[in-house]
Amino acid sequence: MKLKSTLLTAIISVSLTSKAQNWGNVIKDAVITNSTTIIDAAKTNSAAVIDKATAIVTGTPKAPSLTNDEVINGLKEALNVGTNNSSGLASKADGYLKNPAIFIPWPEEAKDMKAKLIKMGMQKKVTEFETSLNRAAEEAAKKSVPVFKDAITGMSIGDGFAILNGGDTAATHYLREKTYAPLKEKFMPTIKEAVTKAKVASYWKPLATAYNKLPGVKKQNPNLDDYVCNKAINGLMTLIKDEEAKIRKDPMAQVTDLLKKVFGAKK
């Protein structure tokens, strides 16, 4: 290690002094340690010497420097890739229905109602209702890409570096914190349309009617549009979180040069 440190100091010194007399000795020492990369770099410029010599001596390559624009554009690109992939997964047939991570269940507030209806022999109707909830979410997810795209454009430089240096899901957290309310506002018309298309109310009405006729029960009439909207957005956020974690850690998921540079710099 002492030899390597001496080598690093000598090479940097020589690269900064164009007429240095001891360059031959440095080359000799570098050859002994197989540091030809350092020699080539030194002939070019001192910055390359520092980076490449440090990499060889310490075994730790210096991460490429990033401009503010690269950080912001890289993170926006990551979120666009993540939201596109997530929306594609969620909007396909059975995207919600057959994915346990984002499946929309019977409303929690009406779980007692579900239990009583099943005891009454209405399991099939209960299943049909749950299926309709997930079909509505799948339909809504088809229109989510432009909504997310609009939400991503407002990211500031400060936000970008906080996200870059944050945890594996920092970008998803940012997206949720900054855009959940406007996303819901923009999402709701699509959800209402999807709920109608999936005939959610037609499955719910006979169930609610049958249950509400039972003596001593609390009448049930949840806001199904609001319920499906919240669950649909939360499901997409779950998928985006998974996509973000992959982009941060898996080189195969870094599908552009910019993503490789921004997230490769964190290794």
PAKOL-899589 format. One record per residue (C-alpha): x, y, z; residue in three letters; residue number from 1. Coordinates in Angstrom, 2 decimals, decimal comma, always signed. Each point is the difference from the previous one (the first is absolute). Last residue first. Example, Ala and Ser with C-alpha at 12.3 -4.5 7.8 and 13.67 -1.06 7.14 Angstrom:
<atoms>
{u=+13,67 v=-1,06 w=+7,14 rodren=SER lumvo=2}
{u=-1,37 v=-3,44 w=+0,66 rodren=ALA lumvo=1}
</atoms>
This chain:
<atoms>
{u=-22,59 v=+2,64 w=-6,79 rodren=LYS lumvo=267}
{u=-1,83 v=+3,33 w=-0,03 rodren=LYS lumvo=266}
{u=+1,62 v=+1,25 w=-3,22 rodren=ALA lumvo=265}
{u=-1,53 v=-2,98 w=-1,82 rodren=GLY lumvo=264}
{u=-3,39 v=+1,52 w=+0,77 rodren=PHE lumvo=263}
{u=+0,62 v=+3,21 w=-1,92 rodren=VAL lumvo=262}
{u=+2,28 v=-1,42 w=-2,70 rodren=LYS lumvo=261}
{u=-2,00 v=-3,15 w=-0,69 rodren=LYS lumvo=260}
{u=-3,25 v=+1,96 w=-0,04 rodren=LEU lumvo=259}
{u=+1,52 v=+2,43 w=-2,49 rodren=LEU lumvo=258}
{u=+1,24 v=-2,81 w=-2,24 rodren=ASP lumvo=257}
{u=-3,52 v=-1,46 w=-0,20 rodren=THR lumvo=256}
{u=-1,58 v=-3,28 w=+1,18 rodren=VAL lumvo=255}
{u=+1,18 v=+0,00 w=+3,57 rodren=GLN lumvo=254}
{u=-2,05 v=-3,09 w=+0,84 rodren=ALA lumvo=253}
{u=+2,84 v=-2,31 w=-1,06 rodren=MET lumvo=252}
{u=+2,35 v=+1,95 w=+2,27 rodren=PRO lumvo=251}
{u=-2,14 v=-1,09 w=+3,00 rodren=ASP lumvo=250}
{u=+0,24 v=+2,04 w=+3,18 rodren=LYS lumvo=249}
{u=-1,58 v=+3,43 w=-0,51 rodren=ARG lumvo=248}
{u=-2,17 v=-1,04 w=-2,93 rodren=ILE lumvo=247}
{u=-1,26 v=-3,04 w=+1,91 rodren=LYS lumvo=246}
{u=-0,94 v=+2,03 w=+3,09 rodren=ALA lumvo=245}
{u=-1,80 v=+2,50 w=-2,21 rodren=GLU lumvo=244}
{u=-2,03 v=-2,73 w=-1,70 rodren=GLU lumvo=243}
{u=-1,10 v=-1,45 w=+3,33 rodren=ASP lumvo=242}
{u=-1,07 v=+3,43 w=+1,24 rodren=LYS lumvo=241}
{u=-1,84 v=+0,60 w=-3,28 rodren=ILE lumvo=240}
{u=-1,96 v=-3,22 w=+0,53 rodren=LEU lumvo=239}
{u=-1,03 v=+1,03 w=+3,50 rodren=THR lumvo=238}
{u=-0,84 v=+3,51 w=-1,22 rodren=MET lumvo=237}
{u=-2,28 v=-1,54 w=-2,64 rodren=LEU lumvo=236}
{u=-1,82 v=-1,97 w=+2,67 rodren=GLY lumvo=235}
{u=-0,37 v=+3,09 w=+2,18 rodren=ASN lumvo=234}
{u=-1,52 v=+1,87 w=-2,94 rodren=ILE lumvo=233}
{u=-2,52 v=-2,79 w=-0,68 rodren=ALA lumvo=232}
{u=-0,83 v=-0,40 w=+3,68 rodren=LYS lumvo=231}
{u=-0,72 v=+3,69 w=+0,44 rodren=ASN lumvo=230}
{u=-2,13 v=+0,15 w=-3,15 rodren=CYS lumvo=229}
{u=-1,85 v=-3,24 w=+0,79 rodren=VAL lumvo=228}
{u=-1,03 v=+1,28 w=+3,44 rodren=TYR lumvo=227}
{u=-0,93 v=+3,47 w=-1,22 rodren=ASP lumvo=226}
{u=-2,22 v=-1,37 w=-2,75 rodren=ASP lumvo=225}
{u=-1,49 v=-2,60 w=+2,36 rodren=LEU lumvo=224}
{u=-1,17 v=+2,53 w=+2,55 rodren=ASN lumvo=223}
{u=-1,23 v=-2,50 w=+2,57 rodren=PRO lumvo=222}
{u=-3,70 v=-0,79 w=+0,40 rodren=ASN lumvo=221}
{u=-0,47 v=-2,27 w=+2,98 rodren=GLN lumvo=220}
{u=-2,76 v=+0,13 w=+2,64 rodren=LYS lumvo=219}
{u=+1,22 v=-1,15 w=+3,39 rodren=LYS lumvo=218}
{u=-1,68 v=-3,29 w=+0,83 rodren=VAL lumvo=217}
{u=-2,73 v=-0,57 w=+2,62 rodren=GLY lumvo=216}
{u=-2,41 v=-1,94 w=-2,20 rodren=PRO lumvo=215}
{u=+1,15 v=-1,07 w=-3,46 rodren=LEU lumvo=214}
{u=-1,58 v=+2,03 w=-2,79 rodren=LYS lumvo=213}
{u=+3,23 v=+1,97 w=-0,43 rodren=ASN lumvo=212}
{u=+1,79 v=-3,16 w=-1,04 rodren=TYR lumvo=211}
{u=-2,31 v=-0,90 w=-2,87 rodren=ALA lumvo=210}
{u=-0,06 v=+3,56 w=-1,30 rodren=THR lumvo=209}
{u=+3,76 v=+0,39 w=+0,30 rodren=ALA lumvo=208}
{u=+0,59 v=-3,20 w=-1,95 rodren=LEU lumvo=207}
{u=-2,62 v=+0,85 w=-2,61 rodren=PRO lumvo=206}
{u=+1,54 v=+3,47 w=-0,47 rodren=LYS lumvo=205}
{u=+3,67 v=-0,99 w=-0,10 rodren=TRP lumvo=204}
{u=+0,02 v=-2,05 w=-3,18 rodren=TYR lumvo=203}
{u=-1,92 v=+2,65 w=-1,94 rodren=SER lumvo=202}
{u=+2,13 v=+2,70 w=+1,59 rodren=ALA lumvo=201}
{u=+3,23 v=-1,56 w=-1,28 rodren=VAL lumvo=200}
{u=-1,29 v=-0,25 w=-3,56 rodren=LYS lumvo=199}
{u=+3,56 v=-0,16 w=-1,39 rodren=ALA lumvo=198}
{u=-0,82 v=+2,80 w=-2,44 rodren=LYS lumvo=197}
{u=-1,60 v=+2,10 w=+2,75 rodren=THR lumvo=196}
{u=+2,99 v=-0,44 w=+2,30 rodren=VAL lumvo=195}
{u=+2,28 v=+0,80 w=-2,93 rodren=ALA lumvo=194}
{u=-1,79 v=+3,28 w=-0,75 rodren=GLU lumvo=193}
{u=+0,06 v=+0,99 w=+3,65 rodren=LYS lumvo=192}
{u=+3,66 v=-1,02 w=+0,19 rodren=ILE lumvo=191}
{u=+0,89 v=+2,08 w=-3,06 rodren=THR lumvo=190}
{u=-1,78 v=+3,01 w=+1,46 rodren=PRO lumvo=189}
{u=+1,82 v=-0,62 w=+3,30 rodren=MET lumvo=188}
{u=+3,55 v=-0,19 w=-1,35 rodren=PHE lumvo=187}
{u=+0,53 v=+3,73 w=-0,49 rodren=LYS lumvo=186}
{u=-1,04 v=+0,85 w=+3,54 rodren=GLU lumvo=185}
{u=+1,74 v=-3,08 w=+1,34 rodren=LYS lumvo=184}
{u=+3,20 v=+0,92 w=-1,78 rodren=LEU lumvo=183}
{u=-0,27 v=+3,55 w=+1,33 rodren=PRO lumvo=182}
{u=-0,24 v=-1,35 w=+3,56 rodren=ALA lumvo=181}
{u=+2,68 v=-2,69 w=-0,35 rodren=TYR lumvo=180}
{u=+2,48 v=+2,23 w=-1,83 rodren=THR lumvo=179}
{u=+2,66 v=+1,36 w=+2,30 rodren=LYS lumvo=178}
{u=+0,03 v=-2,58 w=+2,77 rodren=GLU lumvo=177}
{u=-0,56 v=-3,02 w=-2,26 rodren=ARG lumvo=176}
{u=+2,52 v=+1,05 w=-2,61 rodren=LEU lumvo=175}
{u=+2,59 v=+0,86 w=+2,64 rodren=TYR lumvo=174}
{u=-0,54 v=-3,37 w=+1,67 rodren=HIS lumvo=173}
{u=+0,42 v=-1,70 w=-3,36 rodren=THR lumvo=172}
{u=+3,26 v=+1,87 w=-0,53 rodren=ALA lumvo=171}
{u=+1,26 v=-0,91 w=+3,48 rodren=ALA lumvo=170}
{u=-0,73 v=-3,71 w=-0,51 rodren=THR lumvo=169}
{u=+3,52 v=-1,48 w=+0,28 rodren=ASP lumvo=168}
{u=+1,01 v=+2,57 w=+2,60 rodren=GLY lumvo=167}
{u=+1,13 v=+3,56 w=-0,54 rodren=GLY lumvo=166}
{u=+3,11 v=+1,42 w=-1,67 rodren=ASN lumvo=165}
{u=-1,57 v=+0,20 w=-3,44 rodren=LEU lumvo=164}
{u=-3,33 v=+1,13 w=+1,46 rodren=ILE lumvo=163}
{u=+1,52 v=+2,84 w=+1,98 rodren=ALA lumvo=162}
{u=+2,10 v=+0,91 w=-3,06 rodren=PHE lumvo=161}
{u=-3,10 v=+0,22 w=-2,17 rodren=GLY lumvo=160}
{u=-2,19 v=+1,85 w=+2,49 rodren=ASP lumvo=159}
{u=+2,63 v=+2,72 w=+0,30 rodren=GLY lumvo=158}
{u=+0,26 v=+0,26 w=-3,79 rodren=ILE lumvo=157}
{u=-3,80 v=+0,32 w=-0,26 rodren=SER lumvo=156}
{u=-2,53 v=-2,56 w=-1,27 rodren=MET lumvo=155}
{u=-2,97 v=+1,59 w=-1,75 rodren=GLY lumvo=154}
{u=-0,02 v=-2,29 w=-3,05 rodren=THR lumvo=153}
{u=-0,84 v=-3,17 w=+1,93 rodren=ILE lumvo=152}
{u=-3,67 v=+0,83 w=+0,63 rodren=ALA lumvo=151}
{u=-0,73 v=+0,56 w=-3,68 rodren=ASP lumvo=150}
{u=+1,47 v=-3,39 w=-0,84 rodren=LYS lumvo=149}
{u=-1,99 v=-1,66 w=+2,77 rodren=PHE lumvo=148}
{u=-3,28 v=+1,21 w=-1,49 rodren=VAL lumvo=147}
{u=+1,17 v=-0,80 w=-3,53 rodren=PRO lumvo=146}
{u=+0,67 v=-3,62 w=+1,03 rodren=VAL lumvo=145}
{u=-3,20 v=-0,57 w=+2,05 rodren=SER lumvo=144}
{u=-2,51 v=-0,50 w=-2,79 rodren=LYS lumvo=143}
{u=+0,23 v=-3,78 w=-0,29 rodren=LYS lumvo=142}
{u=+0,13 v=-0,17 w=+3,81 rodren=ALA lumvo=141}
{u=-3,68 v=+0,97 w=+0,12 rodren=ALA lumvo=140}
{u=-1,07 v=-3,17 w=-1,81 rodren=GLU lumvo=139}
{u=+2,08 v=-2,19 w=+2,29 rodren=GLU lumvo=138}
{u=-1,49 v=+1,77 w=+3,03 rodren=ALA lumvo=137}
{u=-3,54 v=-0,62 w=-1,25 rodren=ALA lumvo=136}
{u=+0,80 v=-3,66 w=-0,67 rodren=ARG lumvo=135}
{u=+1,29 v=-0,26 w=+3,56 rodren=ASN lumvo=134}
{u=-3,23 v=+1,27 w=+1,52 rodren=LEU lumvo=133}
{u=-2,06 v=-2,20 w=-2,34 rodren=SER lumvo=132}
{u=+1,88 v=-3,10 w=+1,16 rodren=THR lumvo=131}
{u=-0,80 v=+0,85 w=+3,61 rodren=GLU lumvo=130}
{u=-3,69 v=+0,22 w=-0,91 rodren=PHE lumvo=129}
{u=+0,07 v=-3,31 w=-1,87 rodren=GLU lumvo=128}
{u=+1,66 v=-1,67 w=+2,97 rodren=THR lumvo=127}
{u=-2,70 v=+1,28 w=+2,36 rodren=VAL lumvo=126}
{u=-2,71 v=-1,17 w=-2,41 rodren=LYS lumvo=125}
{u=+1,52 v=-3,48 w=-0,10 rodren=LYS lumvo=124}
{u=+0,32 v=-0,11 w=+3,79 rodren=GLN lumvo=123}
{u=-3,70 v=+0,81 w=+0,46 rodren=MET lumvo=122}
{u=-0,97 v=-3,04 w=+2,09 rodren=GLY lumvo=121}
{u=-1,39 v=+1,92 w=+2,99 rodren=MET lumvo=120}
{u=+3,18 v=-0,76 w=+1,92 rodren=LYS lumvo=119}
{u=+1,86 v=+1,77 w=-2,80 rodren=ILE lumvo=118}
{u=-2,28 v=+3,00 w=+0,43 rodren=LEU lumvo=117}
{u=+0,67 v=+0,10 w=+3,73 rodren=LYS lumvo=116}
{u=+3,79 v=+0,00 w=-0,46 rodren=ALA lumvo=115}
{u=-0,14 v=+2,68 w=-2,69 rodren=LYS lumvo=114}
{u=-2,16 v=+2,27 w=+2,15 rodren=MET lumvo=113}
{u=+2,41 v=-0,34 w=+2,87 rodren=ASP lumvo=112}
{u=+2,78 v=+1,06 w=-2,38 rodren=LYS lumvo=111}
{u=-1,83 v=+3,18 w=-0,98 rodren=ALA lumvo=110}
{u=+2,50 v=+2,58 w=+1,23 rodren=GLU lumvo=109}
{u=+2,78 v=-2,10 w=-1,49 rodren=GLU lumvo=108}
{u=-1,42 v=+0,36 w=-3,50 rodren=PRO lumvo=107}
{u=+0,18 v=-3,38 w=-1,82 rodren=TRP lumvo=106}
{u=+3,44 v=-0,44 w=-1,43 rodren=PRO lumvo=105}
{u=+1,95 v=+1,91 w=-2,65 rodren=ILE lumvo=104}
{u=+2,94 v=-2,17 w=-1,12 rodren=PHE lumvo=103}
{u=+3,24 v=+2,03 w=+0,01 rodren=ILE lumvo=102}
{u=+2,60 v=-2,38 w=+1,47 rodren=ALA lumvo=101}
{u=-2,16 v=-3,10 w=-0,59 rodren=PRO lumvo=100}
{u=+0,18 v=+0,53 w=-3,79 rodren=ASN lumvo=99}
{u=-2,75 v=-1,99 w=-1,74 rodren=LYS lumvo=98}
{u=-2,78 v=+2,61 w=+0,21 rodren=LEU lumvo=97}
{u=+2,20 v=+3,04 w=-0,35 rodren=TYR lumvo=96}
{u=+1,61 v=-0,70 w=-3,35 rodren=GLY lumvo=95}
{u=-2,66 v=-2,63 w=-0,78 rodren=ASP lumvo=94}
{u=-0,10 v=+1,21 w=-3,62 rodren=ALA lumvo=93}
{u=+2,66 v=+2,65 w=-0,50 rodren=LYS lumvo=92}
{u=-0,33 v=+3,40 w=+1,63 rodren=SER lumvo=91}
{u=+2,13 v=-0,68 w=+3,07 rodren=ALA lumvo=90}
{u=+3,03 v=-1,39 w=-1,84 rodren=LEU lumvo=89}
{u=+0,02 v=+2,75 w=-2,62 rodren=GLY lumvo=88}
{u=-0,54 v=+2,68 w=+2,60 rodren=SER lumvo=87}
{u=+2,95 v=-1,34 w=+1,95 rodren=SER lumvo=86}
{u=+2,30 v=-0,13 w=-3,01 rodren=ASN lumvo=85}
{u=-0,92 v=+3,54 w=-1,07 rodren=ASN lumvo=84}
{u=+0,23 v=+1,26 w=+3,58 rodren=THR lumvo=83}
{u=+3,45 v=-1,49 w=+0,51 rodren=GLY lumvo=82}
{u=+1,39 v=+1,18 w=-3,33 rodren=VAL lumvo=81}
{u=-1,38 v=+3,49 w=+0,60 rodren=ASN lumvo=80}
{u=+1,29 v=-0,04 w=+3,55 rodren=LEU lumvo=79}
{u=+3,46 v=-1,04 w=-1,14 rodren=ALA lumvo=78}
{u=-0,02 v=+2,62 w=-2,76 rodren=GLU lumvo=77}
{u=-0,98 v=+2,67 w=+2,48 rodren=LYS lumvo=76}
{u=+2,83 v=-1,17 w=+2,23 rodren=LEU lumvo=75}
{u=+2,50 v=+0,13 w=-2,84 rodren=GLY lumvo=74}
{u=-1,22 v=+3,39 w=-1,19 rodren=ASN lumvo=73}
{u=+0,37 v=+1,45 w=+3,48 rodren=ILE lumvo=72}
{u=+3,41 v=-1,53 w=+0,66 rodren=VAL lumvo=71}
{u=+1,31 v=+0,71 w=-3,48 rodren=GLU lumvo=70}
{u=-1,19 v=+3,60 w=+0,14 rodren=ASP lumvo=69}
{u=+1,71 v=+0,57 w=+3,34 rodren=ASN lumvo=68}
{u=+3,24 v=-1,32 w=-1,45 rodren=THR lumvo=67}
{u=+1,38 v=-3,34 w=+1,05 rodren=LEU lumvo=66}
{u=+3,61 v=-0,97 w=+0,70 rodren=SER lumvo=65}
{u=+0,92 v=-3,55 w=-0,87 rodren=PRO lumvo=64}
{u=+0,60 v=-2,22 w=+3,03 rodren=ALA lumvo=63}
{u=+3,68 v=-0,51 w=+0,85 rodren=LYS lumvo=62}
{u=+0,99 v=-3,62 w=-0,39 rodren=PRO lumvo=61}
{u=+0,84 v=-1,82 w=+3,25 rodren=THR lumvo=60}
{u=+2,96 v=-2,39 w=-0,08 rodren=GLY lumvo=59}
{u=+1,95 v=+2,43 w=+2,16 rodren=THR lumvo=58}
{u=+3,18 v=+0,19 w=-2,05 rodren=VAL lumvo=57}
{u=-1,58 v=-0,77 w=-3,35 rodren=ILE lumvo=56}
{u=-3,06 v=+2,25 w=+0,35 rodren=ALA lumvo=55}
{u=+2,03 v=+2,79 w=+1,58 rodren=THR lumvo=54}
{u=+2,39 v=-0,12 w=-2,92 rodren=ALA lumvo=53}
{u=-2,90 v=+0,18 w=-2,42 rodren=LYS lumvo=52}
{u=-1,68 v=+3,01 w=+1,60 rodren=ASP lumvo=51}
{u=+3,16 v=+1,94 w=+0,85 rodren=ILE lumvo=50}
{u=+1,70 v=-0,75 w=-3,28 rodren=VAL lumvo=49}
{u=-3,11 v=+0,93 w=-1,98 rodren=ALA lumvo=48}
{u=-0,01 v=+3,39 w=+1,65 rodren=ALA lumvo=47}
{u=+3,74 v=+0,43 w=-0,74 rodren=SER lumvo=46}
{u=-0,34 v=-0,19 w=-3,75 rodren=ASN lumvo=45}
{u=+0,96 v=-2,12 w=-3,00 rodren=THR lumvo=44}
{u=+3,42 v=-1,51 w=+0,69 rodren=LYS lumvo=43}
{u=-1,12 v=-0,76 w=+3,52 rodren=ALA lumvo=42}
{u=-2,92 v=-2,04 w=-1,26 rodren=ALA lumvo=41}
{u=+2,24 v=-2,25 w=-2,06 rodren=ASP lumvo=40}
{u=+2,35 v=-0,50 w=+2,96 rodren=ILE lumvo=39}
{u=-2,91 v=-0,71 w=+2,37 rodren=ILE lumvo=38}
{u=-1,39 v=-2,66 w=-2,31 rodren=THR lumvo=37}
{u=+3,41 v=-1,60 w=-0,18 rodren=THR lumvo=36}
{u=-0,17 v=-0,74 w=+3,74 rodren=SER lumvo=35}
{u=+1,33 v=-3,56 w=-0,09 rodren=ASN lumvo=34}
{u=+1,63 v=+0,47 w=+3,43 rodren=THR lumvo=33}
{u=+3,55 v=-0,42 w=-1,32 rodren=ILE lumvo=32}
{u=-0,96 v=+1,94 w=-3,10 rodren=VAL lumvo=31}
{u=-1,08 v=+2,93 w=+2,18 rodren=ALA lumvo=30}
{u=+3,33 v=+0,04 w=+1,82 rodren=ASP lumvo=29}
{u=+1,88 v=+0,13 w=-3,30 rodren=LYS lumvo=28}
{u=-2,33 v=+2,65 w=-1,36 rodren=ILE lumvo=27}
{u=+0,58 v=+2,09 w=+3,10 rodren=VAL lumvo=26}
{u=+3,76 v=-0,42 w=-0,37 rodren=ASN lumvo=25}
{u=-0,15 v=+1,20 w=-3,59 rodren=GLY lumvo=24}
{u=-2,05 v=+3,04 w=+0,98 rodren=TRP lumvo=23}
{u=+2,75 v=+1,17 w=+2,39 rodren=ASN lumvo=22}
{u=+1,05 v=+3,13 w=-1,84 rodren=GLN lumvo=21}
{u=-3,33 v=+1,88 w=+0,15 rodren=ALA lumvo=20}
{u=-0,46 v=+2,32 w=-2,94 rodren=LYS lumvo=19}
{u=-3,82 v=-0,11 w=-0,18 rodren=SER lumvo=18}
{u=-0,49 v=+0,39 w=+3,74 rodren=THR lumvo=17}
{u=-3,61 v=-0,84 w=+1,02 rodren=LEU lumvo=16}
{u=+0,22 v=-3,52 w=-1,40 rodren=SER lumvo=15}
{u=+3,23 v=-0,56 w=+1,92 rodren=VAL lumvo=14}
{u=-1,56 v=+0,85 w=+3,35 rodren=SER lumvo=13}
{u=-3,03 v=-2,17 w=-0,65 rodren=ILE lumvo=12}
{u=+2,26 v=-2,89 w=-0,93 rodren=ILE lumvo=11}
{u=+2,22 v=+0,35 w=+3,04 rodren=ALA lumvo=10}
{u=-2,88 v=+0,21 w=+2,48 rodren=THR lumvo=9}
{u=-1,72 v=-3,05 w=-1,45 rodren=LEU lumvo=8}
{u=+3,22 v=-2,03 w=-0,03 rodren=LEU lumvo=7}
{u=+0,77 v=+0,87 w=+3,60 rodren=THR lumvo=6}
{u=-3,48 v=-1,11 w=+1,00 rodren=SER lumvo=5}
{u=+0,44 v=-3,25 w=-1,93 rodren=LYS lumvo=4}
{u=+3,34 v=-0,73 w=+1,66 rodren=LEU lumvo=3}
{u=-1,46 v=+0,70 w=+3,45 rodren=LYS lumvo=2}
{u=-2,90 v=-2,37 w=-0,78 rodren=MET lumvo=1}
</atoms>
